[in-house]
């Protein structure tokens, strides 16, 4: 009889422990979800590509996962690759989270200098899995407002590595 009571007590206490553990886990998951939602986006195959081209210059920047690649070689033979620092990646992820990539094709360029060689022709493309969204051409250095901060962040990360 004592053996049966001991076994029942062990089963009951095990279920209580599992219930408490499940509650703690769900709290941790909700916290992690809010802080890492953008990391989830990047881990699921999101790629960001910025390109600025004119007759005499070429710039292309790719961000994929935790790395940034960039080149000024239009043959794509000399590509620099670097690991993005954690703080910079967090800032970048916040900007990506604020952006609705589906609206990229509908953005209007704030100026038209790129149409007559007054500025390099720039585009931003975001690929998320099999879906790809690209902006219309805009002036390098004068991006539409909704993507301006993201483009500036990408350029500043590239510049940070060039200075090293």
C-alpha positions as CSV (number, residue, x, y, z in Angstrom):
1,X,0.0,0.0,0.0
2,X,2.8,2.4,0.9
3,X,4.5,1.6,-2.4
4,X,1.3,2.6,-4.3
5,X,1.0,5.9,-2.5
6,X,4.6,6.7,-3.1
7,X,4.3,6.0,-6.9
8,X,1.1,8.1,-7.0
9,X,2.8,11.0,-5.2
10,X,5.8,10.8,-7.6
11,X,3.4,10.9,-10.7
12,X,1.5,13.9,-9.3
13,X,4.7,15.8,-8.5
14,X,6.1,15.1,-11.9
15,X,3.0,16.5,-13.6
16,X,3.2,19.6,-11.5
17,X,6.9,20.1,-12.4
18,X,6.1,19.6,-16.1
19,X,3.2,22.2,-15.9
20,X,5.5,24.8,-14.2
21,X,8.2,24.0,-16.8
22,X,5.8,24.6,-19.6
23,X,4.7,27.9,-18.1
24,X,8.3,29.1,-17.8
25,X,9.1,27.9,-21.3
26,X,6.1,29.8,-22.8
27,X,7.1,33.0,-21.0
28,X,10.7,32.6,-22.3
29,X,9.4,31.9,-25.8
30,X,7.3,35.0,-25.9
31,X,10.3,37.1,-24.7
32,X,12.5,35.5,-27.2
33,X,10.0,36.0,-30.0
34,X,9.8,39.7,-29.5
35,X,13.6,40.2,-29.4
36,X,14.5,37.7,-32.1
37,X,11.7,38.1,-34.6
38,X,14.0,39.8,-37.1
39,X,16.7,37.2,-36.6
40,X,14.1,34.7,-37.5
41,X,13.4,36.6,-40.8
42,X,17.1,36.5,-41.7
43,X,17.5,32.9,-40.8
44,X,14.6,31.9,-43.0
45,X,16.4,32.9,-46.2
46,X,15.9,36.6,-46.4
47,X,18.5,38.3,-48.6
48,X,18.9,42.0,-49.1
49,X,20.7,43.4,-52.1
50,X,21.6,47.0,-52.8
51,X,23.0,48.0,-56.2
52,X,24.2,51.4,-57.4
53,X,25.4,51.6,-61.0
54,X,26.5,54.4,-63.4
55,X,28.9,54.5,-66.3
56,X,32.0,54.9,-64.2
57,X,31.1,53.2,-60.9
58,X,29.6,50.1,-59.5
59,X,28.6,49.2,-56.0
60,X,26.8,46.1,-54.8
61,X,26.0,45.1,-51.2
62,X,24.4,41.8,-50.2
63,X,23.3,41.0,-46.7
64,X,22.5,37.4,-46.0
65,X,22.3,35.8,-42.5
66,X,25.0,37.3,-40.3
67,X,27.3,38.4,-43.2
68,X,27.7,41.3,-45.5
69,X,29.3,41.1,-48.9
70,X,30.2,44.1,-51.1
71,X,32.1,44.9,-54.2
72,X,32.9,47.8,-56.5
73,X,34.0,45.4,-59.2
74,X,31.3,44.9,-61.9
75,X,32.7,41.6,-62.9
76,X,32.1,40.4,-59.3
77,X,35.6,38.9,-59.0
78,X,36.7,41.0,-56.0
79,X,34.0,40.5,-53.3
80,X,34.7,41.4,-49.6
81,X,32.8,39.3,-47.0
82,X,32.6,40.2,-43.3
83,X,30.6,39.1,-40.3
84,X,28.2,41.8,-39.1
85,X,28.8,42.9,-35.5
86,X,25.9,42.0,-33.2
87,X,24.9,45.6,-32.4
88,X,24.9,46.6,-36.1
89,X,22.8,43.5,-36.9
90,X,20.3,44.3,-34.3
91,X,19.9,47.9,-35.7
92,X,19.6,46.4,-39.2
93,X,17.0,43.9,-38.0
94,X,14.9,46.7,-36.5
95,X,14.8,48.6,-39.7
96,X,13.9,45.4,-41.7
97,X,11.1,44.7,-39.2
98,X,9.6,48.1,-39.8
99,X,9.6,47.6,-43.6
100,X,6.9,45.9,-45.6
101,X,8.8,44.4,-48.5
102,X,5.7,43.9,-50.5
103,X,5.4,47.7,-51.0
104,X,8.9,48.0,-52.5
105,X,7.7,47.9,-56.2
106,X,5.2,50.7,-55.5
107,X,7.7,53.2,-54.1
108,X,8.4,56.4,-56.0
109,X,11.8,57.8,-56.4
110,X,12.1,61.2,-54.7
111,X,14.2,62.6,-57.6
112,X,15.1,61.8,-61.1
113,X,18.8,62.7,-61.4
114,X,19.6,59.0,-62.1
115,X,17.6,59.3,-65.4
116,X,20.2,61.7,-66.9
117,X,23.5,60.6,-65.3
118,X,23.2,63.1,-62.5
119,X,23.4,60.2,-59.9
120,X,24.0,56.5,-59.9
121,X,21.0,54.3,-60.6
122,X,20.2,52.5,-57.3
123,X,17.8,49.6,-56.5
124,X,17.0,47.7,-53.4
125,X,15.9,44.1,-53.6
126,X,14.6,41.9,-50.8
127,X,14.3,38.2,-51.3
128,X,12.3,36.3,-48.7
129,X,12.3,32.6,-49.5
130,X,10.9,32.3,-53.1
131,X,9.4,35.8,-53.0
132,X,11.5,38.7,-54.3
133,X,10.6,42.4,-54.2
134,X,12.6,45.2,-56.0
135,X,12.2,48.9,-55.9
136,X,12.0,51.1,-58.9
137,X,15.3,52.9,-59.8
138,X,16.2,55.8,-57.6
139,X,19.2,58.1,-57.0
140,X,22.1,56.6,-55.1
141,X,22.2,58.8,-52.0
142,X,18.5,59.8,-52.2
143,X,16.5,56.7,-51.5
144,X,12.7,56.8,-50.9
145,X,11.9,57.7,-47.3
146,X,10.5,54.3,-46.3
147,X,13.8,52.5,-47.2
148,X,16.2,55.4,-46.6
149,X,17.3,54.4,-43.2
150,X,17.9,50.8,-44.3
151,X,20.0,51.8,-47.2
152,X,22.0,54.2,-45.0
153,X,22.6,51.4,-42.5
154,X,23.8,49.0,-45.2
155,X,26.2,51.7,-46.6
156,X,27.5,52.5,-43.1
157,X,28.2,48.9,-42.3
158,X,30.1,48.6,-45.6
159,X,32.1,51.8,-44.8
160,X,32.9,50.5,-41.3
161,X,34.7,47.5,-42.8
162,X,36.4,49.5,-45.6
163,X,38.0,51.7,-42.9
164,X,39.5,48.7,-41.1
